[in-house]
Amino acid sequence: MKKFFTRALKFVLFLLGFVIALWNFLPYPEIGRALMSVGYSRLNENNMKLSYSDITGVDGGFTVNNLAIEGNVNITFGSITIRPQIISSILSLGGVCNIDFRNANIILGQNFNIGDGHFLMTAFPKEILLEELRTNGDFRLNGYLTINLNTMKIGQAEASLNVPEEFAGGLGLLRNFLPLEQDNSGQWHLRRR
């Protein structure tokens, strides 16, 4: 019995060392290019376009510069840094990444500054979950949402939404496309259960 526990402990230590070494020496720029290629193909299937200028490695991940997603709604990022979470990915059976972005803009007829922000993304085969979502620009969002990968629409959502005064009147029109609600205090929310 003691021999079994000794071997099990050695195996666990070997596995832990392997994961730590793998984590520290992964070629993140190449992983980033591969992920952008998959994203390009997936968005192209839904009549959307993905473009970027370059990908650089950072500690524990990679940064994509000048990322743009074009479709019914256009979104641009000055930079977006993706840090894969290997242990969380294994435990959740999905791809988990911490994502930080800078200088983001959304174009809905006119350009609105989303600013800088952060979210935790978990990618499953049929759905993407965005948690801890927060932005600090003129167009501020705080909460979580899911995106159905088959329809490219919001599945579930619970997030508060703050927008500039000039855009607040137009949110009523977006109710046809997004699950928007306004509470008694006038605060807008993105909600779908």
C-alpha positions in Angstrom: 0.0 0.0 0.0 2.8 2.4 0.9 4.5 1.6 -2.5 1.2 2.6 -4.3 1.0 6.0 -2.5 4.7 6.7 -3.3 4.1 6.0 -7.0 0.9 8.0 -7.0 2.7 11.0 -5.3 5.6 10.7 -7.9 3.1 10.7 -10.7 1.2 13.7 -9.3 4.5 15.6 -8.9 5.6 14.7 -12.4 2.3 15.8 -13.8 2.4 19.1 -11.9 6.0 19.7 -13.1 4.9 19.0 -16.7 2.0 21.4 -16.5 4.1 24.2 -15.0 6.8 23.7 -17.7 4.2 23.6 -20.4 2.6 26.8 -19.1 6.0 28.6 -19.0 7.2 27.5 -22.4 4.1 27.5 -24.6 4.6 29.4 -27.9 1.8 31.9 -27.2 2.1 33.9 -30.4 1.7 30.8 -32.5 -1.3 29.7 -30.4 -2.7 33.2 -30.9 -2.4 32.9 -34.7 -4.1 29.5 -34.6 -7.0 30.8 -32.5 -7.4 33.8 -34.8 -7.5 31.5 -37.8 -10.3 29.4 -36.1 -12.1 32.7 -35.2 -11.8 33.9 -38.7 -13.3 30.7 -40.1 -16.1 30.7 -37.5 -17.1 34.3 -38.1 -16.8 33.9 -41.9 -19.4 31.1 -41.7 -21.8 33.7 -40.1 -21.1 36.4 -42.8 -18.8 38.3 -40.4 -15.1 39.4 -40.9 -12.2 39.3 -38.6 -8.9 41.3 -39.1 -5.9 42.3 -37.0 -2.4 43.7 -37.6 -0.2 41.5 -35.5 0.1 39.1 -32.5 2.8 39.4 -29.8 3.6 37.2 -26.8 3.0 38.4 -23.2 3.5 36.7 -19.9 1.1 33.8 -19.8 -0.6 34.7 -23.1 -0.6 36.8 -26.2 -1.8 40.3 -27.4 -3.7 40.8 -30.7 -3.3 44.4 -32.0 -5.8 46.4 -34.0 -8.5 43.6 -33.9 -11.7 44.4 -35.9 -14.9 42.3 -36.1 -17.2 43.4 -38.9 -20.8 42.3 -39.4 -24.2 43.8 -38.5 -22.4 45.5 -35.7 -18.7 46.5 -36.0 -16.4 46.3 -33.0 -12.7 47.4 -32.9 -10.0 47.0 -30.3 -6.7 48.8 -30.1 -5.4 45.7 -28.4 -6.8 42.6 -26.7 -4.7 40.4 -24.4 -5.7 36.8 -24.0 -4.3 34.7 -21.1 -5.4 31.0 -21.3 -6.3 29.4 -17.9 -5.1 25.8 -18.4 -6.2 24.4 -15.0 -9.7 26.1 -15.2 -10.0 24.8 -18.8 -9.4 21.2 -17.7 -11.8 21.5 -14.8 -14.6 23.1 -16.8 -14.1 21.0 -19.9 -14.1 24.2 -22.0 -11.5 26.8 -23.0 -11.1 29.4 -20.3 -9.3 32.7 -20.8 -8.8 36.0 -19.0 -9.3 38.8 -21.6 -8.2 42.4 -21.2 -8.8 45.0 -23.9 -7.9 48.6 -24.6 -9.5 51.3 -26.7 -12.6 49.3 -27.9 -15.3 50.9 -30.0 -18.6 49.7 -31.2 -20.2 51.2 -34.4 -24.0 51.2 -34.4 -24.6 53.9 -37.0 -22.1 56.1 -35.2 -18.9 55.3 -33.2 -19.3 54.7 -29.4 -16.3 54.3 -27.2 -16.4 51.2 -25.0 -12.9 52.1 -23.6 -10.9 49.6 -21.7 -12.3 46.5 -20.0 -12.0 42.9 -18.9 -13.9 39.6 -19.0 -13.5 35.9 -18.3 -14.4 33.9 -21.3 -15.3 30.2 -21.3 -15.8 28.6 -24.7 -17.9 25.5 -25.0 -18.7 23.7 -28.3 -22.1 25.5 -28.7 -21.8 28.5 -26.5 -19.4 31.2 -25.2 -19.8 32.5 -21.6 -18.5 36.0 -20.8 -18.3 36.6 -17.1 -17.0 39.5 -15.0 -17.7 41.7 -18.0 -16.9 45.3 -17.4 -16.0 48.3 -19.5 -15.1 51.9 -18.6 -15.9 54.0 -21.7 -18.9 56.0 -22.8 -20.7 52.8 -23.5 -20.4 50.8 -20.1 -21.4 47.3 -19.5 -21.2 45.3 -16.2 -22.3 41.7 -15.8 -22.4 38.5 -17.8 -23.8 37.1 -21.0 -23.7 34.0 -23.2 -23.5 33.8 -27.0 -25.0 30.9 -28.9 -22.4 29.9 -31.5 -25.0 28.4 -33.9 -27.1 31.6 -34.1 -24.5 34.1 -33.0 -27.1 35.7 -30.7 -27.2 36.3 -27.0 -28.5 33.3 -25.1 -28.6 34.4 -21.4 -27.6 37.8 -20.0 -27.7 39.8 -16.8 -25.8 43.1 -17.2 -26.3 46.8 -16.5 -25.8 49.1 -19.4 -24.9 52.8 -19.3 -24.8 54.8 -22.5 -24.3 58.5 -23.4 -27.3 60.7 -23.3 -27.5 61.1 -27.1 -27.7 57.4 -27.5 -30.1 56.6 -24.6 -33.2 57.5 -26.7 -32.1 55.0 -29.4 -32.0 52.0 -27.0 -35.7 51.5 -27.4 -35.1 50.7 -31.1 -32.4 48.2 -30.2 -35.0 46.1 -28.2 -35.9 44.5 -31.6 -32.3 43.1 -31.8 -31.1 42.8 -28.1 -32.8 41.7 -24.9 -32.9 45.2 -23.4 -35.0 46.3 -20.5 -35.4 49.5 -18.6 -36.2 49.5 -14.9 -38.2 52.1 -13.0 -35.2 54.3 -12.2 -34.3 54.5 -16.0 -31.3 52.2 -15.7 -31.0 49.9 -18.8 -30.2 46.2 -18.5 -29.3 43.5 -20.9 -31.4 40.5 -19.7 -32.4 37.2 -21.0 -33.0 34.1 -18.8 
